[in-house]
């Protein structure tokens, strides 16, 4: 399931999935070089997180889309 790492609170990391409620995992389960705002593939097996893998390309694509939307909004305001 694709999720965005939203924030770290103490020993917990909060992920926001594309659909559904936020999801908390222990910070110790995160990859070594995690980044807030990055998209991850989070695999859950039998109610336990079995893998958290960064999706660097997906993250870049989403950021590019957000920048494009922002640019369009700013251009509308100028007219």
Beta strands, then each sheet from edge to edge (+ up, - down):
strand 1: 2-9
strand 2: 12-17
strand 3: 23-26
strand 4: 39-45
strand 5: 48-54
sheet 1: 3+ 2- 1+ 4- 5+
end
